[in-house]
């Protein structure tokens, strides 16, 4: 299952420009489906502190008959260590998004993102020269916390200098992470900037990943991001979450064991028998 967790969208509504952007979004989504992706994330970006009255502008497309998982994502570009960005599940604006990403602009914020921010993805502008060095000790904090680093490939298609910077920065990130906790996304503004999953796998090998790890960066690593986001939303600094037995599907009943399953079956039988004895009105 292939993912693209960075499909940029804007908050423009009620205008000709909004209609055009909606059309372009649909074109990108339809092309991603054609290329073989099964999950996408619409990415809305905010620079600086999030407004207190922020409303999630992401609208998921209605695609009847299409097996496509759609997520909403917030990317917060942080530029001041003194600001409280409210990156926690208690923030009502943050809690409306499925996935939370942060883009630090200096070394102190990068250290904070790796060590303390409650996010799922750390995204760096790899198309420009990074203003700080990537250190294994700092990056290791994020890896231990289950946070993933994002590499976006569309900038390499748009500009030659951006491609050069992207390859150099990506190789540095892969070296300090040793290929762990990396995802590959498009960040494509137009449909023509999108590429198929196996083209991106080949691009990943150019950056220094082996082919198997590069494929994981589009599949299992992205799935881990989604699971991390779900855990972050549903638990508070916990290591386990509990779901009711009633949430299990018929194909998952084996998890209960034979004794528990028999108890549930007998309970359901008693309830049906009781309902059958009740006089009809």
SEDOSE-877444 format. One line per field, with one value per atom (N, C-alpha, C): residue in one letter; atom name; x, y, z. Coordinates in steps of 0.1 Angstrom, whole numbers, m for minus. Each point is the difference from the previous one (the first is absolute). Example, Ala and Ser with C-alpha at 12.3 -4.5 7.8 and 13.67 -1.06 7.14 Angstrom:
2
aa: [a|a|a|s|s|s]
at: [N|CA|C|N|CA|C]
X: [132|m9|9|m4|9|m8]
Y: [m57|12|12|11|11|11]
Z: [78|0|0|m7|0|8]
***
This chain:
281
aa: [x|x|x|x|x|x|x|x|x|x|x|x|x|x|x|x|x|x|x|x|x|x|x|x|x|x|x|x|x|x|x|x|x|x|x|x|x|x|x|x|x|x|x|x|x|x|x|x|x|x|x|x|x|x|x|x|x|x|x|x|x|x|x|x|x|x|x|x|x|x|x|x|x|x|x|x|x|x|x|x|x|x|x|x|x|x|x|x|x|x|x|x|x|x|x|x|x|x|x|x|x|x|x|x|x|x|x|x|x|x|x|x|x|x|x|x|x|x|x|x|x|x|x|x|x|x|x|x|x|x|x|x|x|x|x|x|x|x|x|x|x|x|x|x|x|x|x|x|x|x|x|x|x|x|x|x|x|x|x|x|x|x|x|x|x|x|x|x|x|x|x|x|x|x|x|x|x|x|x|x|x|x|x|x|x|x|x|x|x|x|x|x|x|x|x|x|x|x|x|x|x|x|x|x|x|x|x|x|x|x|x|x|x|x|x|x|x|x|x|x|x|x|x|x|x|x|x|x|x|x|x|x|x|x|x|x|x|x|x|x|x|x|x|x|x|x|x|x|x|x|x|x|x|x|x|x|x|x|x|x|x|x|x|x|x|x|x|x|x|x|x|x|x|x|x|x|x|x|x|x|x|x|x|x|x|x|x|x|x|x|x|x|x|x|x|x|x|x|x|x|x|x|x|x|x|x|x|x|x|x|x|x|x|x|x|x|x|x|x|x|x|x|x|x|x|x|x|x|x|x|x|x|x|x|x|x|x|x|x|x|x|x|x|x|x|x|x|x|x|x|x|x|x|x|x|x|x|x|x|x|x|x|x|x|x|x|x|x|x|x|x|x|x|x|x|x|x|x|x|x|x|x|x|x|x|x|x|x|x|x|x|x|x|x|x|x|x|x|x|x|x|x|x|x|x|x|x|x|x|x|x|x|x|x|x|x|x|x|x|x|x|x|x|x|x|x|x|x|x|x|x|x|x|x|x|x|x|x|x|x|x|x|x|x|x|x|x|x|x|x|x|x|x|x|x|x|x|x|x|x|x|x|x|x|x|x|x|x|x|x|x|x|x|x|x|x|x|x|x|x|x|x|x|x|x|x|x|x|x|x|x|x|x|x|x|x|x|x|x|x|x|x|x|x|x|x|x|x|x|x|x|x|x|x|x|x|x|x|x|x|x|x|x|x|x|x|x|x|x|x|x|x|x|x|x|x|x|x|x|x|x|x|x|x|x|x|x|x|x|x|x|x|x|x|x|x|x|x|x|x|x|x|x|x|x|x|x|x|x|x|x|x|x|x|x|x|x|x|x|x|x|x|x|x|x|x|x|x|x|x|x|x|x|x|x|x|x|x|x|x|x|x|x|x|x|x|x|x|x|x|x|x|x|x|x|x|x|x|x|x|x|x|x|x|x|x|x|x|x|x|x|x|x|x|x|x|x|x|x|x|x|x|x|x|x|x|x|x|x|x|x|x|x|x|x|x|x|x|x|x|x|x|x|x|x|x|x|x|x|x|x|x|x|x|x|x|x|x|x|x|x|x|x|x|x|x|x|x|x|x|x|x|x|x|x|x|x|x|x|x|x|x|x|x|x|x|x|x|x|x|x|x|x|x|x|x|x|x|x|x|x|x|x|x|x|x|x|x|x|x|x|x|x|x|x|x|x|x|x|x|x|x|x|x|x|x|x|x|x|x|x|x|x|x|x|x|x|x|x|x|x|x|x|x|x|x|x|x|x|x|x|x|x|x|x|x|x|x|x|x|x|x|x|x|x|x|x|x|x|x|x|x|x|x|x|x|x|x|x|x|x|x|x|x|x|x|x|x|x|x|x|x|x|x|x|x|x|x|x|x|x|x|x|x|x|x|x|x|x|x|x|x|x|x|x|x|x|x|x|x|x|x|x]
at: [N|CA|C|N|CA|C|N|CA|C|N|CA|C|N|CA|C|N|CA|C|N|CA|C|N|CA|C|N|CA|C|N|CA|C|N|CA|C|N|CA|C|N|CA|C|N|CA|C|N|CA|C|N|CA|C|N|CA|C|N|CA|C|N|CA|C|N|CA|C|N|CA|C|N|CA|C|N|CA|C|N|CA|C|N|CA|C|N|CA|C|N|CA|C|N|CA|C|N|CA|C|N|CA|C|N|CA|C|N|CA|C|N|CA|C|N|CA|C|N|CA|C|N|CA|C|N|CA|C|N|CA|C|N|CA|C|N|CA|C|N|CA|C|N|CA|C|N|CA|C|N|CA|C|N|CA|C|N|CA|C|N|CA|C|N|CA|C|N|CA|C|N|CA|C|N|CA|C|N|CA|C|N|CA|C|N|CA|C|N|CA|C|N|CA|C|N|CA|C|N|CA|C|N|CA|C|N|CA|C|N|CA|C|N|CA|C|N|CA|C|N|CA|C|N|CA|C|N|CA|C|N|CA|C|N|CA|C|N|CA|C|N|CA|C|N|CA|C|N|CA|C|N|CA|C|N|CA|C|N|CA|C|N|CA|C|N|CA|C|N|CA|C|N|CA|C|N|CA|C|N|CA|C|N|CA|C|N|CA|C|N|CA|C|N|CA|C|N|CA|C|N|CA|C|N|CA|C|N|CA|C|N|CA|C|N|CA|C|N|CA|C|N|CA|C|N|CA|C|N|CA|C|N|CA|C|N|CA|C|N|CA|C|N|CA|C|N|CA|C|N|CA|C|N|CA|C|N|CA|C|N|CA|C|N|CA|C|N|CA|C|N|CA|C|N|CA|C|N|CA|C|N|CA|C|N|CA|C|N|CA|C|N|CA|C|N|CA|C|N|CA|C|N|CA|C|N|CA|C|N|CA|C|N|CA|C|N|CA|C|N|CA|C|N|CA|C|N|CA|C|N|CA|C|N|CA|C|N|CA|C|N|CA|C|N|CA|C|N|CA|C|N|CA|C|N|CA|C|N|CA|C|N|CA|C|N|CA|C|N|CA|C|N|CA|C|N|CA|C|N|CA|C|N|CA|C|N|CA|C|N|CA|C|N|CA|C|N|CA|C|N|CA|C|N|CA|C|N|CA|C|N|CA|C|N|CA|C|N|CA|C|N|CA|C|N|CA|C|N|CA|C|N|CA|C|N|CA|C|N|CA|C|N|CA|C|N|CA|C|N|CA|C|N|CA|C|N|CA|C|N|CA|C|N|CA|C|N|CA|C|N|CA|C|N|CA|C|N|CA|C|N|CA|C|N|CA|C|N|CA|C|N|CA|C|N|CA|C|N|CA|C|N|CA|C|N|CA|C|N|CA|C|N|CA|C|N|CA|C|N|CA|C|N|CA|C|N|CA|C|N|CA|C|N|CA|C|N|CA|C|N|CA|C|N|CA|C|N|CA|C|N|CA|C|N|CA|C|N|CA|C|N|CA|C|N|CA|C|N|CA|C|N|CA|C|N|CA|C|N|CA|C|N|CA|C|N|CA|C|N|CA|C|N|CA|C|N|CA|C|N|CA|C|N|CA|C|N|CA|C|N|CA|C|N|CA|C|N|CA|C|N|CA|C|N|CA|C|N|CA|C|N|CA|C|N|CA|C|N|CA|C|N|CA|C|N|CA|C|N|CA|C|N|CA|C|N|CA|C|N|CA|C|N|CA|C|N|CA|C|N|CA|C|N|CA|C|N|CA|C|N|CA|C|N|CA|C|N|CA|C|N|CA|C|N|CA|C|N|CA|C|N|CA|C|N|CA|C|N|CA|C|N|CA|C|N|CA|C|N|CA|C|N|CA|C|N|CA|C|N|CA|C|N|CA|C|N|CA|C|N|CA|C|N|CA|C|N|CA|C|N|CA|C|N|CA|C|N|CA|C|N|CA|C|N|CA|C|N|CA|C|N|CA|C|N|CA|C|N|CA|C|N|CA|C|N|CA|C|N|CA|C|N|CA|C|N|CA|C|N|CA|C|N|CA|C|N|CA|C|N|CA|C|N|CA|C|N|CA|C|N|CA|C|N|CA|C|N|CA|C|N|CA|C|N|CA|C|N|CA|C|N|CA|C|N|CA|C|N|CA|C|N|CA|C|N|CA|C|N|CA|C|N|CA|C|N|CA|C|N|CA|C|N|CA|C|N|CA|C|N|CA|C]
X: [8|m8|9|m2|9|m8|8|m5|7|m8|6|m6|8|m5|2|2|2|m6|m13|m6|m5|7|m3|m14|m7|m13|0|m9|m1|m13|m2|m13|m9|3|m8|m13|m11|m14|m8|m11|m10|5|9|5|4|3|4|13|9|13|m2|m10|m2|m5|m9|m5|11|9|12|9|2|9|m7|m13|m7|1|m1|2|14|10|14|2|m6|1|m6|m12|m6|9|6|9|12|5|12|m5|m11|m5|m3|m6|m4|13|10|13|7|m1|6|m6|m13|m8|5|1|4|14|9|14|1|m10|0|1|m3|0|m13|0|m13|m3|9|m3|7|m7|6|m3|7|m2|m1|m11|0|7|10|8|m3|m4|m2|11|7|11|m2|5|m1|14|3|13|m2|8|m1|m10|m5|m9|m14|m6|m14|m10|m9|m11|m9|m5|m8|m13|m5|m13|2|11|3|m10|m5|m9|7|m1|7|m7|7|m6|0|6|2|m14|m3|m12|4|m4|4|m10|5|m7|m10|m11|m10|3|5|5|m8|m12|m8|6|1|5|15|7|15|5|9|6|12|m2|11|m2|10|m1|5|m8|4|1|11|3|2|m2|3|13|8|13|3|5|4|16|6|14|2|6|3|14|3|13|4|9|3|13|m1|12|4|m6|4|m2|11|0|m8|m2|m7|m15|m5|m15|m5|m12|m7|m9|4|m7|m12|m1|m12|m1|12|0|m2|m13|m4|m15|m4|m14|m10|4|m10|m4|8|m3|m11|m12|m11|3|8|3|9|9|9|m7|m9|m7|m9|m3|m9|8|13|8|4|1|5|14|8|15|5|10|7|14|5|14|5|13|6|12|2|12|8|11|8|9|3|8|14|3|13|3|13|5|m8|m2|m7|m14|m7|m14|1|11|1|3|8|2|m13|m8|m13|m9|0|m9|4|12|5|m2|1|0|m14|m8|m11|m14|1|m13|m8|m13|m9|m5|9|m3|2|m4|2|11|2|10|8|13|9|4|m4|2|10|11|10|m1|3|1|13|0|12|4|m9|4|9|2|9|11|11|11|m5|2|m5|9|m6|7|7|0|7|4|9|4|m9|m2|m8|9|m4|9|m7|7|m6|m6|6|m6|m14|m1|m13|m11|4|m9|m4|9|m3|m11|m2|m11|m13|m1|m13|m2|10|m1|m5|5|m4|m15|m5|m13|m10|5|m9|m4|8|m3|8|m7|7|4|10|6|m5|m4|m6|10|1|7|m11|0|m10|8|m5|7|m4|m11|m5|9|7|9|11|4|11|m5|m13|m5|m1|m3|m2|12|11|12|13|10|13|7|1|7|m7|m14|m7|3|2|3|14|9|14|m1|m7|0|m8|m11|m8|9|7|8|11|6|11|m6|m11|m6|m6|m6|m6|11|11|11|5|0|5|m10|m13|m11|1|1|1|12|11|12|m2|m6|m1|m12|m10|m11|3|11|3|m12|m8|m11|m13|1|m12|m10|m13|m10|0|0|m1|m12|m7|m11|3|m5|2|m14|m1|m13|2|m11|1|1|m9|m2|m2|m8|m2|m11|2|m10|m8|5|m7|2|m10|0|13|5|12|12|0|11|0|m11|m1|7|5|7|m6|2|m5|9|m5|7|14|1|12|10|m4|9|6|m8|5|9|m3|9|14|1|12|7|m8|6|6|m7|5|14|2|13|11|m4|9|4|m9|3|9|1|8|m7|m13|m8|1|0|m1|m15|m2|m13|m11|2|m10|m4|10|m3|m7|4|m7|m14|m3|m15|m7|7|m6|m3|8|m3|m13|m5|m13|m11|3|m11|0|8|m1|4|10|4|m12|m7|m11|m12|m2|m10|3|13|4|m3|2|m4|m15|m8|m14|m4|6|m2|5|11|5|m9|m6|m9|m13|m5|m12|3|11|4|1|6|1|m13|m10|m13|m8|1|m8|5|13|6|7|2|8|12|11|13|m1|m7|m2|7|1|7|m10|m13|m10|m13|m9|m13|m9|m12|m10|m12|m4|m12|m10|m13|m10|m1|m4|m1|m10|m10|m10|5|12|6|7|1|7|m10|5|m7|m1|m8|m2|14|7|13|11|m3|10|m5|m11|m4|10|9|10|8|2|8|m5|m13|m6|3|4|2|m13|1|m12|m10|5|m8|m8|7|m7|m10|3|m9|m13|2|m12|m9|7|m8|m8|6|m7|m11|2|m10|m12|3|m11|m8|7|m6|m9|4|m8|m12|2|m12|m10|4|m9|m8|7|m6|m11|3|m9|m12|2|m11|m9|6|m8|m8|5|m7|m12|2|m10|m12|3|m11|m8|6|m7|m12|m12|m12|1|m4|0|m11|3|m10|m9]
Y: [m12|12|12|9|12|12|9|12|12|12|13|9|3|7|15|5|15|5|3|6|13|11|13|5|7|6|14|9|13|2|11|3|9|3|8|m6|8|m5|11|m5|9|10|m5|9|m9|7|m7|m7|7|m6|m13|0|m12|m11|3|m11|m6|9|m5|m9|4|m7|m14|0|m12|m10|6|m8|m6|8|m5|m11|2|m10|m14|1|m12|m7|8|m5|m7|5|m6|m13|0|m12|m11|4|m11|m5|8|m5|m9|3|m8|m14|0|m13|m8|7|m7|m5|7|m5|m11|m3|m11|3|13|3|m3|m5|m3|9|9|9|13|11|14|8|11|10|14|7|14|8|8|7|15|5|15|5|11|6|13|2|12|5|12|6|8|m3|7|m7|8|m5|m2|m11|m3|9|6|8|m8|7|m7|m5|7|m4|m8|m6|m7|m11|m1|m10|m8|m13|m9|2|5|3|m12|m11|m12|m6|m2|m7|m12|m12|m12|m2|m5|m2|m11|1|m11|m8|m12|m9|m13|m1|m12|m12|m11|m12|m1|10|0|m4|m9|m5|9|12|9|6|m2|6|14|9|14|6|7|6|15|7|14|2|9|2|15|4|13|1|9|2|14|1|13|4|11|5|9|m5|7|8|13|8|8|m3|7|m10|m3|m9|5|13|6|m2|m3|m1|m13|0|m13|m3|m11|m4|m9|m4|m8|m14|m6|m12|m12|m1|m11|m3|m12|m4|8|9|8|12|3|12|m4|6|m4|2|10|1|m11|m4|m11|m13|m3|m13|m3|10|m3|m6|0|m6|m14|m8|m14|m1|8|m1|14|1|13|0|10|1|13|1|13|2|13|3|11|m5|10|8|12|9|3|m5|2|m12|0|m12|m2|11|m2|m6|5|m5|m15|m3|m14|m9|4|m7|m2|11|m1|m10|1|m9|m15|m2|m14|m5|9|m4|1|10|3|2|5|3|m13|1|m11|0|m5|0|m14|m2|m13|1|11|2|13|m1|12|1|12|3|11|m2|11|4|13|5|m4|m12|m6|6|9|6|12|4|11|m4|7|m4|1|m11|0|10|7|10|m6|m14|m6|m14|m6|m14|m10|m11|m11|m9|m2|m7|m13|m11|m13|0|7|0|7|11|7|m8|m5|m8|m13|m5|m13|2|12|3|m2|5|m2|m14|m7|m14|m8|2|m7|3|12|3|m4|m6|m5|11|11|11|m2|3|m2|13|m1|11|m1|11|0|6|m8|5|2|12|3|1|m6|m1|10|7|8|12|5|11|m3|m13|m4|0|0|0|15|9|14|8|m3|9|m8|4|m7|2|12|3|m7|0|m7|m15|m6|m14|m3|9|m2|1|10|1|m12|m4|m11|m13|m3|m12|1|11|2|m1|7|0|m14|m6|m13|m10|0|m9|2|13|2|m5|1|m5|m15|m6|m15|m5|7|m4|1|10|1|m8|m3|m9|m15|m2|m14|m6|9|m5|m3|3|m3|12|m3|10|12|m5|10|m4|11|m2|8|m4|7|5|13|6|9|5|7|16|5|14|7|m7|4|10|12|10|m3|m7|m3|m15|m5|m14|m4|9|m4|m2|4|m2|m14|m7|m13|m11|m10|m11|m13|m11|m13|m5|m10|m5|m5|m8|m6|10|10|11|7|1|6|m9|m13|m10|1|1|2|13|11|13|m2|m8|m3|m7|m9|m6|10|10|10|8|2|7|m8|m13|m8|m11|m2|m10|m13|m12|m12|m1|m8|m1|m4|m9|m5|11|7|11|12|3|10|m3|m13|m4|2|m4|2|15|9|14|5|m8|3|m8|m10|m9|m2|m10|m3|12|8|12|9|2|10|m6|m13|m6|2|m1|2|15|9|14|1|m6|0|m6|m12|m6|8|7|9|11|6|11|m5|m12|m5|m2|m5|m3|14|10|13|6|m2|6|m7|m13|m8|m3|3|m3|13|1|11|m5|1|m4|m15|m8|m14|m9|m13|m10|m10|1|m10|7|m4|4|m12|1|m11|3|m10|1|m10|3|m10|m12|m11|m13|2|8|2|6|6|6|m10|m12|m11|m4|m2|m6|m15|m6|m15|m7|6|m6|2|8|3|m7|m8|m6|m10|m5|m10|6|13|6|m2|m3|m2|m13|m10|m14|m7|m13|m9|3|1|2|13|10|13|1|m6|0|m8|m11|m8|8|8|8|10|7|10|m6|m12|m7|m4|m5|m3|12|11|12|6|m1|4|m8|m14|m9|3|3|4|12|10|13|m2|m9|m3|m7|m10|m7|9|9|10|8|5|9|m8|m13|m8|m2|0|m2|12|12|13|1|4|1|12|m2|10|10|13|11|1]
Z: [0|0|0|m10|m1|4|7|6|m7|0|m3|11|10|12|m1|m12|m1|m14|1|m12|4|m3|5|m4|9|m3|7|m5|6|7|6|7|m8|m13|m8|m2|2|m2|m7|m7|m5|m11|m9|m11|m11|m12|m12|3|8|3|8|9|9|m9|m10|m9|m8|m5|m7|8|12|9|4|1|3|m12|m12|m12|m1|3|m1|11|12|10|m5|m6|m5|m11|m8|m11|7|10|7|7|6|7|m10|m11|m10|m7|m1|m6|10|13|10|1|m2|0|m12|m12|m12|1|8|1|10|8|9|15|4|14|6|12|7|12|3|12|m3|4|m2|12|2|10|m6|2|m4|10|m4|9|0|11|2|8|m4|6|7|12|7|4|m2|4|13|10|13|9|10|10|m6|4|m5|7|m8|6|10|10|10|m6|m10|m6|m13|m1|m13|m3|m12|m5|m11|1|m10|m14|m10|m13|m10|5|m10|m2|m13|m4|m8|5|m7|m11|m11|m13|2|m7|m1|m12|2|m11|1|m4|1|m8|6|m7|0|6|0|14|0|13|3|6|3|14|8|14|m1|6|0|14|2|13|m1|11|0|8|m5|7|2|11|3|1|m7|1|5|12|6|m2|m7|m2|12|9|12|m1|5|m2|13|11|12|12|7|11|12|1|11|m1|m12|m2|5|5|3|m11|m7|m13|3|13|3|m7|m2|m7|9|4|9|m3|5|m2|7|9|7|m8|m11|m8|m10|1|m9|m15|m3|m14|m5|8|m4|0|9|1|m12|m8|m12|m11|0|m10|3|m11|2|3|m7|1|3|9|3|m4|m7|m4|4|2|4|m9|m4|m8|7|7|8|m10|4|m9|6|12|6|9|5|7|13|8|13|m2|m10|m3|m5|m7|m5|12|10|12|8|0|8|m8|m13|m8|3|0|2|14|9|14|8|m4|9|m8|m12|m7|m2|2|m2|m15|m8|m15|m5|m13|m7|m10|m6|m11|3|m3|m1|m14|m6|m14|m1|m7|m3|m14|m3|m13|m6|m6|m6|m13|m6|m13|2|12|3|9|1|9|15|7|14|9|9|8|12|1|11|m4|7|m3|7|m7|6|8|13|9|4|1|3|14|9|14|0|m8|0|m8|m11|m9|8|7|8|10|5|9|m6|m13|m7|m4|m4|m4|12|12|12|3|m3|3|m11|m11|m10|m10|m1|m9|m13|m11|m13|m7|m8|m8|m14|m6|m13|m11|m11|m12|m11|m5|m11|m13|m11|m12|m11|1|m11|m2|10|m2|m9|m1|m9|m14|m2|m14|m5|9|m3|m3|7|m1|1|m8|1|13|5|12|12|0|10|0|m12|m1|6|m3|6|15|5|15|6|m7|6|1|m11|1|11|1|10|14|3|13|3|m9|2|3|m6|3|14|4|14|10|m3|9|1|m12|0|7|0|7|15|5|15|5|m8|4|m3|m8|m5|m7|m7|m8|8|13|9|0|1|3|m11|m12|m11|m9|m4|m10|m12|m12|m12|m4|m3|m4|m12|m6|m12|3|8|1|m13|m9|m14|0|m6|m2|m12|m10|m12|m3|m8|m4|m7|m8|m8|8|13|9|7|m2|7|m8|8|m7|7|m7|4|12|8|12|m4|m11|m3|m5|m6|m4|12|11|12|7|m1|6|m6|m14|m7|4|3|4|14|9|13|0|m10|m1|m4|m8|m4|13|9|13|9|m2|9|8|m3|6|m9|7|m9|m4|m10|m7|10|9|9|10|5|10|m7|m13|m7|m3|m2|m1|13|11|13|3|m6|3|m7|m9|m6|5|8|4|16|5|14|9|m4|8|1|m11|0|8|m1|9|15|3|14|4|m9|3|3|m8|3|13|3|13|12|m2|10|3|m11|1|7|m3|7|15|3|14|7|m6|6|3|m9|2|10|1|9|13|3|13|4|13|6|7|m7|5|5|m7|4|m10|5|m8|m5|4|m4|m1|m9|m1|m1|6|1|m8|m8|m8|5|0|5|m9|6|m8|m11|2|m11|m12|0|m11|m10|5|m8|m11|m12|m11|1|m8|1|m3|m9|m4|11|10|11|13|0|12|5|m8|5|11|0|10|15|1|13|6|m8|6|0|1|0|11|13|12|m1|m3|0|m12|m11|m11|3|7|5|9|9|10|m8|m10|m8|m8|m5|m8|9|12|9|5|2|4|m11|m13|m11|m1|2|m1|11|12|11|m4|m5|m4|m11|m10|m10|5|9|6|9|7|8|m9|m11|m9|m6|m3|m6|9|13|10|3|m3|3|m9|5|m8|m10|m11|m11|3|m3|3|m12]
***
